[in-house]
Amino acid sequence: MKTASRCTLLALLVGSLNALAGGAALADVPTQRTVHFADLDLTQNAGSELLYGRIKVAAREVCEPVNIRELAFIAAANRCMEQAIARGIAKVDAPALTNYFSAKTGKSMSVARQ
């Protein structure tokens, strides 16, 4: 496991979202959130569950537009969240968190280094 105690999630909402927003500058600057986890024991399920929740909240914050009325916005935000969560899990590189993510989502991901 990496010794870092935080990860940063980045998300870009590009192209179609910008067009749907009527030219608003949604994608001009990447949005990011730092997720801290030094207080968590990632060798335990409880720590992995808490960090997964923090990553999910951060992904929602960086991916969901403020005004989410259009179906295209919803679909793009969902894709963005899925990708941001997966990148966050991979960046933390903790086997228990990777296993928790796979069990929770049913999506396979390479297990982090043991």
Backbone as XML, in Angstrom:
<?xml version="1.0"?>
<chain id="A" units="angstrom">
  <residue number="1" name="MET">
    <atom name="N" x="0.844" y="-1.184" z="0.000"/>
    <atom name="CA" x="0.000" y="0.000" z="0.000"/>
    <atom name="C" x="0.884" y="1.240" z="0.000"/>
  </residue>
  <residue number="2" name="LYS">
    <atom name="N" x="0.473" y="2.228" z="-0.718"/>
    <atom name="CA" x="1.200" y="3.491" z="-0.734"/>
    <atom name="C" x="1.056" y="4.166" z="0.624"/>
  </residue>
  <residue number="3" name="THR">
    <atom name="N" x="2.042" y="4.950" z="0.983"/>
    <atom name="CA" x="1.998" y="5.596" z="2.288"/>
    <atom name="C" x="1.251" y="6.925" z="2.264"/>
  </residue>
  <residue number="4" name="ALA">
    <atom name="N" x="0.813" y="7.355" z="1.104"/>
    <atom name="CA" x="0.087" y="8.627" z="1.016"/>
    <atom name="C" x="-1.197" y="8.544" z="1.824"/>
  </residue>
  <residue number="5" name="SER">
    <atom name="N" x="-1.586" y="9.659" z="2.399"/>
    <atom name="CA" x="-2.787" y="9.664" z="3.218"/>
    <atom name="C" x="-3.899" y="10.509" z="2.609"/>
  </residue>
  <residue number="6" name="ARG">
    <atom name="N" x="-3.809" y="10.733" z="1.297"/>
    <atom name="CA" x="-4.871" y="11.465" z="0.624"/>
    <atom name="C" x="-4.803" y="11.137" z="-0.857"/>
  </residue>
  <residue number="7" name="CYS">
    <atom name="N" x="-5.899" y="11.330" z="-1.530"/>
    <atom name="CA" x="-5.892" y="11.209" z="-2.982"/>
    <atom name="C" x="-6.740" y="12.347" z="-3.524"/>
  </residue>
  <residue number="8" name="THR">
    <atom name="N" x="-6.487" y="12.724" z="-4.744"/>
    <atom name="CA" x="-7.222" y="13.820" z="-5.355"/>
    <atom name="C" x="-7.991" y="13.283" z="-6.541"/>
  </residue>
  <residue number="9" name="LEU">
    <atom name="N" x="-9.273" y="13.560" z="-6.588"/>
    <atom name="CA" x="-10.111" y="13.154" z="-7.701"/>
    <atom name="C" x="-10.266" y="14.318" z="-8.651"/>
  </residue>
  <residue number="10" name="LEU">
    <atom name="N" x="-10.043" y="14.062" z="-9.911"/>
    <atom name="CA" x="-10.201" y="15.078" z="-10.943"/>
    <atom name="C" x="-11.319" y="14.653" z="-11.872"/>
  </residue>
  <residue number="11" name="ALA">
    <atom name="N" x="-12.051" y="15.598" z="-12.351"/>
    <atom name="CA" x="-13.082" y="15.286" z="-13.329"/>
    <atom name="C" x="-13.204" y="16.449" z="-14.289"/>
  </residue>
  <residue number="12" name="LEU">
    <atom name="N" x="-13.313" y="16.125" z="-15.557"/>
    <atom name="CA" x="-13.559" y="17.135" z="-16.579"/>
    <atom name="C" x="-14.910" y="16.857" z="-17.199"/>
  </residue>
  <residue number="13" name="LEU">
    <atom name="N" x="-15.742" y="17.844" z="-17.269"/>
    <atom name="CA" x="-17.009" y="17.727" z="-17.973"/>
    <atom name="C" x="-16.828" y="18.504" z="-19.264"/>
  </residue>
  <residue number="14" name="VAL">
    <atom name="N" x="-16.676" y="17.806" z="-20.379"/>
    <atom name="CA" x="-16.282" y="18.448" z="-21.623"/>
    <atom name="C" x="-17.354" y="18.350" z="-22.693"/>
  </residue>
  <residue number="15" name="GLY">
    <atom name="N" x="-17.096" y="19.050" z="-23.780"/>
    <atom name="CA" x="-17.857" y="18.922" z="-25.011"/>
    <atom name="C" x="-19.344" y="19.048" z="-24.867"/>
  </residue>
  <residue number="16" name="SER">
    <atom name="N" x="-20.036" y="17.912" z="-24.834"/>
    <atom name="CA" x="-21.491" y="17.925" z="-24.864"/>
    <atom name="C" x="-22.082" y="18.621" z="-23.644"/>
  </residue>
  <residue number="17" name="LEU">
    <atom name="N" x="-21.469" y="18.472" z="-22.488"/>
    <atom name="CA" x="-21.989" y="19.158" z="-21.308"/>
    <atom name="C" x="-21.884" y="20.663" z="-21.478"/>
  </residue>
  <residue number="18" name="ASN">
    <atom name="N" x="-20.758" y="21.116" z="-21.998"/>
    <atom name="CA" x="-20.578" y="22.541" z="-22.218"/>
    <atom name="C" x="-21.610" y="23.056" z="-23.217"/>
  </residue>
  <residue number="19" name="ALA">
    <atom name="N" x="-21.851" y="22.288" z="-24.259"/>
    <atom name="CA" x="-22.839" y="22.688" z="-25.261"/>
    <atom name="C" x="-24.244" y="22.698" z="-24.664"/>
  </residue>
  <residue number="20" name="LEU">
    <atom name="N" x="-24.574" y="21.681" z="-23.880"/>
    <atom name="CA" x="-25.897" y="21.616" z="-23.265"/>
    <atom name="C" x="-26.126" y="22.754" z="-22.279"/>
  </residue>
  <residue number="21" name="ALA">
    <atom name="N" x="-25.062" y="23.222" z="-21.685"/>
    <atom name="CA" x="-25.186" y="24.293" z="-20.704"/>
    <atom name="C" x="-25.297" y="25.660" z="-21.375"/>
  </residue>
  <residue number="22" name="GLY">
    <atom name="N" x="-25.370" y="25.652" z="-22.689"/>
    <atom name="CA" x="-25.505" y="26.911" z="-23.402"/>
    <atom name="C" x="-24.216" y="27.708" z="-23.406"/>
  </residue>
  <residue number="23" name="GLY">
    <atom name="N" x="-23.088" y="26.981" z="-23.416"/>
    <atom name="CA" x="-21.798" y="27.665" z="-23.502"/>
    <atom name="C" x="-21.210" y="28.041" z="-22.166"/>
  </residue>
  <residue number="24" name="ALA">
    <atom name="N" x="-21.870" y="27.677" z="-21.083"/>
    <atom name="CA" x="-21.299" y="27.976" z="-19.772"/>
    <atom name="C" x="-19.963" y="27.267" z="-19.639"/>
  </residue>
  <residue number="25" name="ALA">
    <atom name="N" x="-19.090" y="27.829" z="-18.849"/>
    <atom name="CA" x="-17.719" y="27.315" z="-18.759"/>
    <atom name="C" x="-17.612" y="26.165" z="-17.769"/>
  </residue>
  <residue number="26" name="LEU">
    <atom name="N" x="-18.399" y="25.114" z="-17.960"/>
    <atom name="CA" x="-18.343" y="23.965" z="-17.065"/>
    <atom name="C" x="-17.006" y="23.248" z="-17.136"/>
  </residue>
  <residue number="27" name="ALA">
    <atom name="N" x="-16.442" y="23.148" z="-18.342"/>
    <atom name="CA" x="-15.268" y="22.295" z="-18.517"/>
    <atom name="C" x="-13.973" y="23.076" z="-18.654"/>
  </residue>
  <residue number="28" name="ASP">
    <atom name="N" x="-14.010" y="24.359" z="-18.449"/>
    <atom name="CA" x="-12.804" y="25.147" z="-18.652"/>
    <atom name="C" x="-11.707" y="24.812" z="-17.652"/>
  </residue>
  <residue number="29" name="VAL">
    <atom name="N" x="-12.078" y="24.510" z="-16.426"/>
    <atom name="CA" x="-11.112" y="24.205" z="-15.387"/>
    <atom name="C" x="-11.508" y="22.886" z="-14.734"/>
  </residue>
  <residue number="30" name="PRO">
    <atom name="N" x="-10.560" y="21.939" z="-14.621"/>
    <atom name="CA" x="-10.913" y="20.681" z="-13.967"/>
    <atom name="C" x="-11.276" y="20.923" z="-12.510"/>
  </residue>
  <residue number="31" name="THR">
    <atom name="N" x="-12.270" y="20.233" z="-12.053"/>
    <atom name="CA" x="-12.677" y="20.318" z="-10.660"/>
    <atom name="C" x="-11.995" y="19.187" z="-9.921"/>
  </residue>
  <residue number="32" name="GLN">
    <atom name="N" x="-11.569" y="19.433" z="-8.717"/>
    <atom name="CA" x="-10.927" y="18.379" z="-7.951"/>
    <atom name="C" x="-11.281" y="18.497" z="-6.480"/>
  </residue>
  <residue number="33" name="ARG">
    <atom name="N" x="-11.214" y="17.377" z="-5.813"/>
    <atom name="CA" x="-11.402" y="17.313" z="-4.369"/>
    <atom name="C" x="-10.320" y="16.399" z="-3.816"/>
  </residue>
  <residue number="34" name="THR">
    <atom name="N" x="-9.761" y="16.766" z="-2.688"/>
    <atom name="CA" x="-8.794" y="15.927" z="-2.002"/>
    <atom name="C" x="-9.531" y="15.127" z="-0.942"/>
  </residue>
  <residue number="35" name="VAL">
    <atom name="N" x="-9.273" y="13.826" z="-0.924"/>
    <atom name="CA" x="-9.904" y="12.931" z="0.039"/>
    <atom name="C" x="-8.825" y="12.477" z="1.021"/>
  </residue>
  <residue number="36" name="HIS">
    <atom name="N" x="-8.989" y="12.823" z="2.275"/>
    <atom name="CA" x="-8.025" y="12.460" z="3.305"/>
    <atom name="C" x="-8.422" y="11.127" z="3.928"/>
  </residue>
  <residue number="37" name="PHE">
    <atom name="N" x="-7.427" y="10.308" z="4.235"/>
    <atom name="CA" x="-7.736" y="9.033" z="4.868"/>
    <atom name="C" x="-6.662" y="8.557" z="5.841"/>
  </residue>
  <residue number="38" name="ALA">
    <atom name="N" x="-5.853" y="9.465" z="6.345"/>
    <atom name="CA" x="-4.819" y="9.094" z="7.316"/>
    <atom name="C" x="-5.433" y="8.535" z="8.598"/>
  </residue>
  <residue number="39" name="ASP">
    <atom name="N" x="-6.667" y="8.914" z="8.878"/>
    <atom name="CA" x="-7.340" y="8.468" z="10.093"/>
    <atom name="C" x="-7.955" y="7.076" z="9.964"/>
  </residue>
  <residue number="40" name="LEU">
    <atom name="N" x="-7.860" y="6.465" z="8.786"/>
    <atom name="CA" x="-8.518" y="5.181" z="8.543"/>
    <atom name="C" x="-7.511" y="4.037" z="8.470"/>
  </residue>
  <residue number="41" name="ASP">
    <atom name="N" x="-7.920" y="2.881" z="8.968"/>
    <atom name="CA" x="-7.123" y="1.663" z="8.846"/>
    <atom name="C" x="-7.649" y="0.898" z="7.636"/>
  </residue>
  <residue number="42" name="LEU">
    <atom name="N" x="-6.920" y="0.988" z="6.536"/>
    <atom name="CA" x="-7.387" y="0.387" z="5.285"/>
    <atom name="C" x="-7.140" y="-1.116" z="5.211"/>
  </residue>
  <residue number="43" name="THR">
    <atom name="N" x="-6.628" y="-1.706" z="6.280"/>
    <atom name="CA" x="-6.532" y="-3.160" z="6.325"/>
    <atom name="C" x="-7.814" y="-3.757" z="6.899"/>
  </residue>
  <residue number="44" name="GLN">
    <atom name="N" x="-8.688" y="-2.901" z="7.386"/>
    <atom name="CA" x="-9.961" y="-3.340" z="7.963"/>
    <atom name="C" x="-11.121" y="-2.948" z="7.046"/>
  </residue>
  <residue number="45" name="ASN">
    <atom name="N" x="-12.158" y="-3.777" z="7.024"/>
    <atom name="CA" x="-13.326" y="-3.488" z="6.184"/>
    <atom name="C" x="-13.970" y="-2.153" z="6.533"/>
  </residue>
  <residue number="46" name="ALA">
    <atom name="N" x="-14.035" y="-1.827" z="7.809"/>
    <atom name="CA" x="-14.667" y="-0.562" z="8.223"/>
    <atom name="C" x="-13.930" y="0.638" z="7.632"/>
  </residue>
  <residue number="47" name="GLY">
    <atom name="N" x="-12.608" y="0.605" z="7.626"/>
    <atom name="CA" x="-11.829" y="1.699" z="7.050"/>
    <atom name="C" x="-12.040" y="1.808" z="5.548"/>
  </residue>
  <residue number="48" name="SER">
    <atom name="N" x="-12.065" y="0.664" z="4.877"/>
    <atom name="CA" x="-12.296" y="0.657" z="3.429"/>
    <atom name="C" x="-13.686" y="1.182" z="3.092"/>
  </residue>
  <residue number="49" name="GLU">
    <atom name="N" x="-14.676" y="0.794" z="3.889"/>
    <atom name="CA" x="-16.043" y="1.259" z="3.669"/>
    <atom name="C" x="-16.142" y="2.774" z="3.840"/>
  </residue>
  <residue number="50" name="LEU">
    <atom name="N" x="-15.518" y="3.300" z="4.879"/>
    <atom name="CA" x="-15.547" y="4.746" z="5.099"/>
    <atom name="C" x="-14.843" y="5.498" z="3.976"/>
  </residue>
  <residue number="51" name="LEU">
    <atom name="N" x="-13.682" y="5.005" z="3.543"/>
    <atom name="CA" x="-12.964" y="5.686" z="2.467"/>
    <atom name="C" x="-13.736" y="5.614" z="1.163"/>
  </residue>
  <residue number="52" name="TYR">
    <atom name="N" x="-14.357" y="4.486" z="0.877"/>
    <atom name="CA" x="-15.182" y="4.374" z="-0.329"/>
    <atom name="C" x="-16.282" y="5.436" z="-0.294"/>
  </residue>
  <residue number="53" name="GLY">
    <atom name="N" x="-16.909" y="5.613" z="0.848"/>
    <atom name="CA" x="-17.942" y="6.639" z="0.987"/>
    <atom name="C" x="-17.402" y="8.038" z="0.756"/>
  </residue>
  <residue number="54" name="ARG">
    <atom name="N" x="-16.221" y="8.327" z="1.283"/>
    <atom name="CA" x="-15.605" y="9.639" z="1.080"/>
    <atom name="C" x="-15.281" y="9.873" z="-0.397"/>
  </residue>
  <residue number="55" name="ILE">
    <atom name="N" x="-14.752" y="8.841" z="-1.053"/>
    <atom name="CA" x="-14.430" y="8.959" z="-2.474"/>
    <atom name="C" x="-15.698" y="9.167" z="-3.286"/>
  </residue>
  <residue number="56" name="LYS">
    <atom name="N" x="-16.751" y="8.471" z="-2.936"/>
    <atom name="CA" x="-18.030" y="8.606" z="-3.643"/>
    <atom name="C" x="-18.597" y="10.023" z="-3.483"/>
  </residue>
  <residue number="57" name="VAL">
    <atom name="N" x="-18.521" y="10.573" z="-2.294"/>
    <atom name="CA" x="-18.994" y="11.949" z="-2.057"/>
    <atom name="C" x="-18.166" y="12.935" z="-2.872"/>
  </residue>
  <residue number="58" name="ALA">
    <atom name="N" x="-16.842" y="12.762" z="-2.869"/>
    <atom name="CA" x="-15.968" y="13.660" z="-3.631"/>
    <atom name="C" x="-16.269" y="13.557" z="-5.121"/>
  </residue>
  <residue number="59" name="ALA">
    <atom name="N" x="-16.496" y="12.344" z="-5.605"/>
    <atom name="CA" x="-16.820" y="12.152" z="-7.022"/>
    <atom name="C" x="-18.127" y="12.867" z="-7.363"/>
  </residue>
  <residue number="60" name="ARG">
    <atom name="N" x="-19.103" y="12.779" z="-6.490"/>
    <atom name="CA" x="-20.378" y="13.469" z="-6.725"/>
    <atom name="C" x="-20.157" y="14.981" z="-6.772"/>
  </residue>
  <residue number="61" name="GLU">
    <atom name="N" x="-19.332" y="15.490" z="-5.883"/>
    <atom name="CA" x="-19.071" y="16.933" z="-5.844"/>
    <atom name="C" x="-18.390" y="17.426" z="-7.111"/>
  </residue>
  <residue number="62" name="VAL">
    <atom name="N" x="-17.475" y="16.634" z="-7.682"/>
    <atom name="CA" x="-16.767" y="17.097" z="-8.868"/>
    <atom name="C" x="-17.509" y="16.792" z="-10.158"/>
  </residue>
  <residue number="63" name="CYS">
    <atom name="N" x="-18.464" y="15.872" z="-10.110"/>
    <atom name="CA" x="-19.099" y="15.433" z="-11.353"/>
    <atom name="C" x="-20.509" y="15.953" z="-11.594"/>
  </residue>
  <residue number="64" name="GLU">
    <atom name="N" x="-21.248" y="16.242" z="-10.565"/>
    <atom name="CA" x="-22.634" y="16.643" z="-10.777"/>
    <atom name="C" x="-22.745" y="18.144" z="-10.988"/>
  </residue>
  <residue number="65" name="PRO">
    <atom name="N" x="-23.325" y="18.538" z="-12.119"/>
    <atom name="CA" x="-23.580" y="19.962" z="-12.329"/>
    <atom name="C" x="-24.595" y="20.467" z="-11.302"/>
  </residue>
  <residue number="66" name="VAL">
    <atom name="N" x="-24.541" y="21.738" z="-11.039"/>
    <atom name="CA" x="-25.456" y="22.330" z="-10.066"/>
    <atom name="C" x="-26.907" y="22.147" z="-10.497"/>
  </residue>
  <residue number="67" name="ASN">
    <atom name="N" x="-27.190" y="22.367" z="-11.763"/>
    <atom name="CA" x="-28.547" y="22.247" z="-12.280"/>
    <atom name="C" x="-28.631" y="21.010" z="-13.162"/>
  </residue>
  <residue number="68" name="ILE">
    <atom name="N" x="-29.127" y="19.932" z="-12.614"/>
    <atom name="CA" x="-29.082" y="18.651" z="-13.312"/>
    <atom name="C" x="-30.494" y="18.259" z="-13.776"/>
  </residue>
  <residue number="69" name="ARG">
    <atom name="N" x="-30.986" y="18.946" z="-14.787"/>
    <atom name="CA" x="-32.340" y="18.689" z="-15.289"/>
    <atom name="C" x="-32.342" y="17.860" z="-16.560"/>
  </residue>
  <residue number="70" name="GLU">
    <atom name="N" x="-31.352" y="18.004" z="-17.393"/>
    <atom name="CA" x="-31.319" y="17.321" z="-18.679"/>
    <atom name="C" x="-30.818" y="15.894" z="-18.519"/>
  </residue>
  <residue number="71" name="LEU">
    <atom name="N" x="-31.426" y="14.966" z="-19.259"/>
    <atom name="CA" x="-31.034" y="13.568" z="-19.221"/>
    <atom name="C" x="-29.565" y="13.397" z="-19.601"/>
  </residue>
  <residue number="72" name="ALA">
    <atom name="N" x="-29.095" y="14.163" z="-20.567"/>
    <atom name="CA" x="-27.694" y="14.065" z="-20.980"/>
    <atom name="C" x="-26.758" y="14.459" z="-19.835"/>
  </residue>
  <residue number="73" name="PHE">
    <atom name="N" x="-27.145" y="15.444" z="-19.044"/>
    <atom name="CA" x="-26.346" y="15.834" z="-17.890"/>
    <atom name="C" x="-26.265" y="14.682" z="-16.893"/>
  </residue>
  <residue number="74" name="ILE">
    <atom name="N" x="-27.400" y="14.035" z="-16.640"/>
    <atom name="CA" x="-27.455" y="12.942" z="-15.677"/>
    <atom name="C" x="-26.565" y="11.788" z="-16.133"/>
  </residue>
  <residue number="75" name="ALA">
    <atom name="N" x="-26.682" y="11.394" z="-17.396"/>
    <atom name="CA" x="-25.874" y="10.292" z="-17.921"/>
    <atom name="C" x="-24.388" y="10.625" z="-17.866"/>
  </residue>
  <residue number="76" name="ALA">
    <atom name="N" x="-24.030" y="11.834" z="-18.253"/>
    <atom name="CA" x="-22.623" y="12.240" z="-18.230"/>
    <atom name="C" x="-22.103" y="12.309" z="-16.799"/>
  </residue>
  <residue number="77" name="ALA">
    <atom name="N" x="-22.908" y="12.809" z="-15.884"/>
    <atom name="CA" x="-22.497" y="12.896" z="-14.482"/>
    <atom name="C" x="-22.297" y="11.508" z="-13.902"/>
  </residue>
  <residue number="78" name="ASN">
    <atom name="N" x="-23.169" y="10.565" z="-14.248"/>
    <atom name="CA" x="-23.023" y="9.196" z="-13.761"/>
    <atom name="C" x="-21.743" y="8.551" z="-14.289"/>
  </residue>
  <residue number="79" name="ARG">
    <atom name="N" x="-21.456" y="8.750" z="-15.574"/>
    <atom name="CA" x="-20.215" y="8.214" z="-16.149"/>
    <atom name="C" x="-19.002" y="8.843" z="-15.472"/>
  </residue>
  <residue number="80" name="CYS">
    <atom name="N" x="-19.058" y="10.140" z="-15.281"/>
    <atom name="CA" x="-17.967" y="10.861" z="-14.626"/>
    <atom name="C" x="-17.742" y="10.310" z="-13.216"/>
  </residue>
  <residue number="81" name="MET">
    <atom name="N" x="-18.814" y="10.101" z="-12.466"/>
    <atom name="CA" x="-18.698" y="9.587" z="-11.104"/>
    <atom name="C" x="-18.086" y="8.197" z="-11.089"/>
  </residue>
  <residue number="82" name="GLU">
    <atom name="N" x="-18.554" y="7.326" z="-11.973"/>
    <atom name="CA" x="-18.014" y="5.966" z="-12.030"/>
    <atom name="C" x="-16.510" y="5.992" z="-12.305"/>
  </residue>
  <residue number="83" name="GLN">
    <atom name="N" x="-16.103" y="6.827" z="-13.255"/>
    <atom name="CA" x="-14.689" y="6.914" z="-13.609"/>
    <atom name="C" x="-13.872" y="7.541" z="-12.479"/>
  </residue>
  <residue number="84" name="ALA">
    <atom name="N" x="-14.399" y="8.573" z="-11.852"/>
    <atom name="CA" x="-13.676" y="9.241" z="-10.763"/>
    <atom name="C" x="-13.508" y="8.296" z="-9.572"/>
  </residue>
  <residue number="85" name="ILE">
    <atom name="N" x="-14.550" y="7.533" z="-9.250"/>
    <atom name="CA" x="-14.462" y="6.588" z="-8.139"/>
    <atom name="C" x="-13.418" y="5.516" z="-8.452"/>
  </residue>
  <residue number="86" name="ALA">
    <atom name="N" x="-13.475" y="4.958" z="-9.641"/>
    <atom name="CA" x="-12.508" y="3.915" z="-10.017"/>
    <atom name="C" x="-11.072" y="4.452" z="-9.982"/>
  </residue>
  <residue number="87" name="ARG">
    <atom name="N" x="-10.877" y="5.674" z="-10.485"/>
    <atom name="CA" x="-9.529" y="6.270" z="-10.451"/>
    <atom name="C" x="-9.076" y="6.512" z="-9.013"/>
  </residue>
  <residue number="88" name="GLY">
    <atom name="N" x="-9.993" y="6.962" z="-8.166"/>
    <atom name="CA" x="-9.655" y="7.190" z="-6.761"/>
    <atom name="C" x="-9.265" y="5.897" z="-6.058"/>
  </residue>
  <residue number="89" name="ILE">
    <atom name="N" x="-10.029" y="4.838" z="-6.301"/>
    <atom name="CA" x="-9.726" y="3.532" z="-5.704"/>
    <atom name="C" x="-8.351" y="3.063" z="-6.165"/>
  </residue>
  <residue number="90" name="ALA">
    <atom name="N" x="-8.085" y="3.182" z="-7.460"/>
    <atom name="CA" x="-6.799" y="2.746" z="-8.010"/>
    <atom name="C" x="-5.645" y="3.579" z="-7.442"/>
  </residue>
  <residue number="91" name="LYS">
    <atom name="N" x="-5.881" y="4.864" z="-7.270"/>
    <atom name="CA" x="-4.823" y="5.757" z="-6.787"/>
    <atom name="C" x="-4.446" y="5.438" z="-5.338"/>
  </residue>
  <residue number="92" name="VAL">
    <atom name="N" x="-5.421" y="5.081" z="-4.525"/>
    <atom name="CA" x="-5.131" y="4.736" z="-3.131"/>
    <atom name="C" x="-4.285" y="3.465" z="-3.074"/>
  </residue>
  <residue number="93" name="ASP">
    <atom name="N" x="-4.572" y="2.517" z="-3.952"/>
    <atom name="CA" x="-3.762" y="1.302" z="-4.088"/>
    <atom name="C" x="-3.723" y="0.476" z="-2.804"/>
  </residue>
  <residue number="94" name="ALA">
    <atom name="N" x="-4.896" y="0.231" z="-2.227"/>
    <atom name="CA" x="-5.010" y="-0.594" z="-1.020"/>
    <atom name="C" x="-5.840" y="-1.831" z="-1.350"/>
  </residue>
  <residue number="95" name="PRO">
    <atom name="N" x="-5.294" y="-3.022" z="-1.151"/>
    <atom name="CA" x="-6.012" y="-4.248" z="-1.519"/>
    <atom name="C" x="-7.414" y="-4.355" z="-0.909"/>
  </residue>
  <residue number="96" name="ALA">
    <atom name="N" x="-7.567" y="-4.035" z="0.368"/>
    <atom name="CA" x="-8.881" y="-4.163" z="1.003"/>
    <atom name="C" x="-9.891" y="-3.199" z="0.377"/>
  </residue>
  <residue number="97" name="LEU">
    <atom name="N" x="-9.447" y="-1.993" z="0.030"/>
    <atom name="CA" x="-10.338" y="-1.020" z="-0.605"/>
    <atom name="C" x="-10.714" y="-1.482" z="-2.002"/>
  </residue>
  <residue number="98" name="THR">
    <atom name="N" x="-9.743" y="-2.000" z="-2.747"/>
    <atom name="CA" x="-10.006" y="-2.515" z="-4.089"/>
    <atom name="C" x="-11.005" y="-3.663" z="-4.027"/>
  </residue>
  <residue number="99" name="ASN">
    <atom name="N" x="-10.826" y="-4.565" z="-3.073"/>
    <atom name="CA" x="-11.753" y="-5.687" z="-2.910"/>
    <atom name="C" x="-13.143" y="-5.207" z="-2.503"/>
  </residue>
  <residue number="100" name="TYR">
    <atom name="N" x="-13.201" y="-4.206" z="-1.626"/>
    <atom name="CA" x="-14.493" y="-3.646" z="-1.212"/>
    <atom name="C" x="-15.214" y="-3.045" z="-2.412"/>
  </residue>
  <residue number="101" name="PHE">
    <atom name="N" x="-14.496" y="-2.279" z="-3.222"/>
    <atom name="CA" x="-15.063" y="-1.670" z="-4.425"/>
    <atom name="C" x="-15.624" y="-2.746" z="-5.350"/>
  </residue>
  <residue number="102" name="SER">
    <atom name="N" x="-14.854" y="-3.799" z="-5.588"/>
    <atom name="CA" x="-15.300" y="-4.877" z="-6.479"/>
    <atom name="C" x="-16.534" y="-5.569" z="-5.932"/>
  </residue>
  <residue number="103" name="ALA">
    <atom name="N" x="-16.564" y="-5.831" z="-4.642"/>
    <atom name="CA" x="-17.726" y="-6.481" z="-4.026"/>
    <atom name="C" x="-18.951" y="-5.572" z="-4.050"/>
  </residue>
  <residue number="104" name="LYS">
    <atom name="N" x="-18.744" y="-4.294" z="-3.806"/>
    <atom name="CA" x="-19.853" y="-3.324" z="-3.735"/>
    <atom name="C" x="-20.473" y="-3.073" z="-5.102"/>
  </residue>
  <residue number="105" name="THR">
    <atom name="N" x="-19.633" y="-2.973" z="-6.124"/>
    <atom name="CA" x="-20.119" y="-2.579" z="-7.445"/>
    <atom name="C" x="-20.294" y="-3.737" z="-8.411"/>
  </residue>
  <residue number="106" name="GLY">
    <atom name="N" x="-19.685" y="-4.879" z="-8.096"/>
    <atom name="CA" x="-19.724" y="-6.001" z="-9.020"/>
    <atom name="C" x="-18.810" y="-5.805" z="-10.215"/>
  </residue>
  <residue number="107" name="LYS">
    <atom name="N" x="-17.996" y="-4.775" z="-10.162"/>
    <atom name="CA" x="-17.066" y="-4.478" z="-11.255"/>
    <atom name="C" x="-15.690" y="-4.994" z="-10.859"/>
  </residue>
  <residue number="108" name="SER">
    <atom name="N" x="-15.063" y="-5.695" z="-11.787"/>
    <atom name="CA" x="-13.735" y="-6.190" z="-11.478"/>
    <atom name="C" x="-12.712" y="-5.085" z="-11.691"/>
  </residue>
  <residue number="109" name="MET">
    <atom name="N" x="-11.744" y="-5.104" z="-10.839"/>
    <atom name="CA" x="-10.648" y="-4.139" z="-10.903"/>
    <atom name="C" x="-9.412" y="-4.914" z="-10.491"/>
  </residue>
  <residue number="110" name="SER">
    <atom name="N" x="-8.318" y="-4.615" z="-11.092"/>
    <atom name="CA" x="-7.080" y="-5.279" z="-10.699"/>
    <atom name="C" x="-6.859" y="-5.043" z="-9.207"/>
  </residue>
  <residue number="111" name="VAL">
    <atom name="N" x="-6.593" y="-6.118" z="-8.511"/>
    <atom name="CA" x="-6.343" y="-5.994" z="-7.083"/>
    <atom name="C" x="-5.036" y="-5.272" z="-6.879"/>
  </residue>
  <residue number="112" name="ALA">
    <atom name="N" x="-5.056" y="-4.337" z="-5.963"/>
    <atom name="CA" x="-3.862" y="-3.551" z="-5.670"/>
    <atom name="C" x="-2.761" y="-4.461" z="-5.145"/>
  </residue>
  <residue number="113" name="ARG">
    <atom name="N" x="-1.559" y="-3.924" z="-5.142"/>
    <atom name="CA" x="-0.410" y="-4.705" z="-4.653"/>
    <atom name="C" x="-0.671" y="-5.226" z="-3.255"/>
  </residue>
  <residue number="114" name="GLN">
    <atom name="N" x="-0.261" y="-6.445" z="-3.036"/>
    <atom name="CA" x="-0.425" y="-7.080" z="-1.714"/>
    <atom name="C" x="0.686" y="-6.690" z="-0.785"/>
  </residue>
</chain>
